[in-house]
Amino acid sequence: MAHERRNETTQLALVMVGLPARGKSFMAHRLRRYLGWLGYRTRVFNVGAYRRAQAGAQHREDFFAPDNAVGRRTREALADDALGDLLDWMRAGGEVGIYDATNTTRARRDRVRQRLDAAGIRVVFIESVCRDPAIIEANIRATKLKGPDYAGVDPDEALADFRARLAHYEAMVEPMTEDETSAIRVVDAGRRIEINEVRGYLPGKILFFLTNSHAERRPIFLSRHGESEANVAGRIGLDPELSSAGLEYADALATFMRYRIGETTPTVFTSTLRRTIRTAAPLPWPATAWRALDELDAGICDGKTYAEIAAEFPDDYAARQADKFHYRYPGGESYRDVIGRVEPMILEIERQRRPVLVIAHQAIIRVLYAYFRELPAEECPYLPVPLHCVIELRQGTAGLEEERHMLGPDAE
């Protein structure tokens, strides 16, 4: 999303460091999503994916043993292939390449840095350190045992094999030291962040994102407000009350959320406009209103129907039809503007460790949905987000899973 223009021209490589089951890949993909949403051409190069694609998926623990010369040469060759592809992609115009591998030895990190330095690419190491056995065990069971390496394998057998693989890596690990600049160390899934020689606009954005994110899994619910009187009249904007159908949806939403999350207390966000606050009113939990979640500002067209806009402002109507993403209402906003406005809300949602419910407006829900689903910015104005629909997003083993729930008068 190109709403953000930078003076920086230096390309950046983020080199992940850490033992398996420490959340490196999860962190790498979260960074890709965030940086891509900010408008940076970003791609993850995962060495494990190269191994599975080129050498097969189901290698047992002895393949990773330090004294297995064949396994070591194969893994080093695949790591070099992934780094070579990253360099080729950067030469072709990539801006942020994320090199996702264990990189747990000093020698390996030095080789990676030397190749990137030679290409004129700035390097920031991101080390994931976890000493909490509960977090490690949860990561193993949630990701590793359900991944392609152990497809069809008995869970107990898979667990024993992966723990043996992990022991091989632990025998070789060399933690990063202060002379290996520049680096960010994430400890125990974000409970503590340590930095060393991290400077510049983009590394600063990355650091701020990491301090506001974590690896805990929780559902995110996105919903427009209930139908408003302006919706009934076909008018955009304004600050109307809910219609009778909208009030029915508000009650249905409260019932649905109590059923869906049980005794858990979620974090609830609304805009500052009446129709979202009224939609949240029946919920048994407090809601926080954010101006960043207010609907796209229609400027001089606020309160009009699209037919009235076409008649009174035909040039503007045609411009909007031609490019809904970049078109800015006179005195108002464009979708591109809204993305910049919503960024603080993204970080606020990311830092929450409880379930999150966002009740907002069509343009806002489209922008948030595009972020979580990693969709191109230009698709935002066309994403289907009907009234009286709750979009539930959950992190699964294969990525983000989505379920849509129609409630109230629109439910089947």
N, C-alpha and C positions, 0 to 999 in steps of 0.2 A: 504494500500500500504506500503509494508515493506521496502521502500527505506531508511527510517530514523530509525536508531537504537539509543536507549536511554539507559542511565545508570540507570534511575529511574525504580524502581520496585513497588513502592507504587501505589495502585489503587486509582482512583479519582472519586468522585461523584460531579457532578455539580447540585446544588439544585436551581431551578428557584423560584423566588419570585416576586409577583406583582399582581395587580388587573387584571381582565379579560379585553381583548381588548387592552392590552399594548404591544403586540408583543412577549410575552414569548415563545409561541410554535413555532412561526416563527424563533425566535432566536435559540431555542433548536435544531430545525431541520437543521439550517444552521451550527451550531456547530457540529452536528453529521456528516454532509457531509464533513466538513473540516477535522475533526479529523480522520474520517474513511479513507480519502484520504491520510493522513499522515501515516497511518498504524496502528492506534490504534483501537482495537475492541471496538466499541462505539454503545450504544443503548439508545433510548429515552423511558422512561416509563411515559406515559401521563395519569394522573388521570381522565381527562375528557373522554378519550377513554375507561377506565375501567367502568366508570359510564354508558356510552352508551351501552357497551357490556353486562354488568351484571344487570343493573337496568332499561334499556330502554333509548331512546334518548330524547324524547320530554317531559322533566320535565318543568313545568312552574315556574315562579319566586318564588312562595310560598315555593317550595321545598328547596330553598336556604336561606330562612328567618332564622334569628338567633333564633327565638322562635319556629321553627319547629323541635321538638325533634327527630321525626322519620327521617326527611330529614338529620339532622345533624349527627345522628348515622350512617346512610347509607353512607354518604359522607366520614366520618372518617374511616369507615371500608374499603371502596374502596381505600382510600388513603393509608391505612396500607397494603392492598393487593398489591398495586403497588410497595410500598417500599420493601415489602417482596420479590417480584419477582425480583426487582433490586438486592437485596442482594444475592438471589440464583444464579442469572446470574453472578454476580461478583465472587462468590465462584467457579463457573464453568469455570472461566478464562476470564471473561470480564475485560476490562481495564478502560473504562470511562463510567459510568452510569449517564444518565441525568434524574433527577427526575423533571418532568414537572407538577407543580401544583401551585395554588395560594400561599400557605404557607404564608399568610398575617398576621398571629398572632405569637407573640413571643413564646407562648406555643407550637404551632405546629412546629415551626422551632427548638425549643429545643428538642422535641421528635425525630425529624428526625435526628438531629445531634447526639444525644445519641445512637441511633441504629447504625448509620454509624461508630461512634467512637468505639463502642463495637466490631465491625467487623474489625477494623483496617483499615478503608477506609478513606482516606483524603477527606475533604469537602471544596468546594468553593461555596459560595452562589452567584448567579447572579440575582440581583434585577433590574427589569425594572420599571422605574418611568416615567410617562408621565403626564405633566401638560398642554399640548397643546391641546385644544378642537378639533382643526381641525384634528390632527393625530388620536385622539381617535375616532372621528366620522368616519373617513376614515376606520379605523380598523374594527369598528362595521359593517359598510356596506359591506366591502370587504370580511370579513371572517365569522363573527358570523351569520348574517342574511342569508347567503348562505350555512351555514353548516347544518349538520344532525339534530341539535336541533330544527331547524325551517323549516324543509322540508315540503313543501305544506302549510305553514302558510302565511296568508296575510302579506305583508311586513310591513304595518303600525302596525298591531297587534304584529308582531314579534319584531319590534323596541321598542314598548312600554313595552313589556314583558322583553326584555333584559335590558332596562334601569332600570326597577324595580329590576331585579336580581343584576345589578351592584350596585344599591343603598344599597342592603343588605350587599354586600362585603365591600363597602365603610364605612358602619357603624361599621365594626369590624376591619378595617385595623390597624396594628401597624407597622409603618416603622422600618426598621432595624436600629440598633444603632452601635456605634463603637466597643462595646465589643463583637459583634457577628462576630468574625473573622472566616475565611478569606472571603472577599466579594468584588464583583465588582458591581457597580451601573451604569446602563446605563440609561441616562436621555434623554427624548424626542427623542426616536428612534435613539440614537447615537450622538446627538448634543454635549453631554458632557459625559465623563466617569470618575467615581470616584472609587478609589481603597482603600482597607484597608487590610493590612497584606497579600498581594498576593506575594508569593515567589515560586521559583522553575522553572525548565525548562518548563514543560507542562503548568502550570498556566500562565507562561509568554507568551507562544505561544497563549493561549486562549485570554489573554488580548490584545495582538497585533492584533489578528483577529477581536476582537470586536471593536477595535479602527478604523479598516479599513472596517467595514461593516455597513449596515443600513437596514431599513425595507422598503425603497421606492421601488416601483415596476417599472422596466424598462426592455425592451426587450434586449436580447443579441443575436447578429448575429455572427455565425462562418462560415468561408469560406476558402477553399484552394485558392491559387493563380490561375490565369488562366493557361490554358495549356502552358507549356514551350517547348522550342526546345528539352530539355533533355527528357521530357515526350514523345515527338514524337519519339525520337531515342531509348526509353526504357532504358535510363541511369539514375542512381540514383545520387543525390547530385548535385555538380557543382553549378555555379551561372549563369544560362543561361538567355537569353531574352525570352519573350513570343512568342508563335507561332501566326499565324494569328487568329486561333480560340481563343487563350488566350486573344488577344487584343479585340476581339469581346465580350468576356465575361466581360472584364473590363468595357466596355461601358455599357453592359447590367446590371452589378452590380450597377453602378452609377444611372441608370434610376430606377432600382428596389428600391434602398434605398431612393431616393427622394420620390417615390410614397408611400413607406411603412411607413415612419416616418413623412412625411409632412414637416412642417416648423421647426421641432425640429432639433437641432444641436447635432449629436452624437459624442462620443469619438471613434476615429479610431486608431487601433494599427496594425502595420505590423512587420515583421521581418526586419533584415538589408539586406536581399538579394534582388537582383534586381527584381525577378519575383513577389514578393509581393508588393514591392514599385510601380512597373509599374502597377499592378492590381489596386492599390489605386489611381493612378494618375488622372483618370477622375472624381473622387469624388469631390464635391464642398466644402469639408471640409478638414482641415489639418490632416495629419496622423503622428503618432509618431512611430518611429522604435525602437524595442526592440531586443537586441541580444538574450534574453531569449526565443524569438519566432523563432529563426533560426531552420532549419530542423535538425533532428537527424544526428549526424556526422557519416558518414560511414567509416571514417579512410582510410585505404589503399584501400578500395573498392570504394572510391568516384569516380564517373564518369564511373563506369563499369556497364554493363548489368548483370542481374542475371545469365544468361547463362555463361558469362565470369567468374563470381565469382565461379560458380559451377565447371568450368574447371580448374581455377587457384588455388582456395582455397577450395578443396572438403571437408575438415574437417570442415572448418568454415561454409560452406554452410549447411552441415548436422546438425551442432550444432544450427544454426539459425532456421532451419526447426523444430528441436526438441523442442526448447524453445525460441520463438521470444521475449518474455518479458525480460528475463534475459540475452540473448545473447548480447555481446558487440563486435562490430566490432574492429579488431586490430587497435589501435591508435584512436579509435572513441568512440561511446556511445552505450548504450542499452536503451530500453524504460524505464527501472528503473532509469537510470541516468537522462533521460529527465524529468521525474516527479519531481525530486529534483531541476532541473534547472528552471522549469516552476513555482514553488511555488510563487516566488515574483510576477509573472504575475497574478496569481490567486487573490492575495490580491489587486493588482492594479485594476483588473476588479471589485472586490467586492466593492471597495470604490466609484466607479463611480455612480453618481445619474442620469446621462443621458443615453440614449441608447448607447450600445457598439457594435462596429463592429471589429472583429478580423480577419485579413487576414494573414494566415500563411501557414503551410505545413501539409502534411498528418499526420505524427506522432504527431505533436503539436496539431492539431485539435482533433485527437483521444484522447489525454491526457486531453485536456480541456473538451471535450464532456463527458468523463468518470467521471470527477469531478462533473459537473453539473447534470448528470443523476445518480450519485451515483452507478456507475458500478464497479465491481471488477477490480483491477489493471491488472490482467492477461488477461483480455479481450481486453485491449487497442490495441494490434497489429492486431486484427481481426475485429475491428469496421468498418463498411462500411462508408467511407467518399469520395464520388466520386468527381471528378473535376466538376466545374461549377454548384455546388450545394450550396445554402445558407441554413444553419440550423438556424432556428429562435426559440429561447427559451423564453417563457414568464411564469411568475408566475401566476398560476390560483388558484381558491379556493381549488381545490383538489390536488394541487402540481404543479410541473413544466410541462408546456404544450409545445409540439414540433410541428413545421411545417417545411417541407423541400420544397425548391423552386429550381427547375432546370431552369437555365437561359442560354441565348446565344444559341450556336449551338446545345446544348444538350436538350433544352426545347422541350416539345412535342407540 
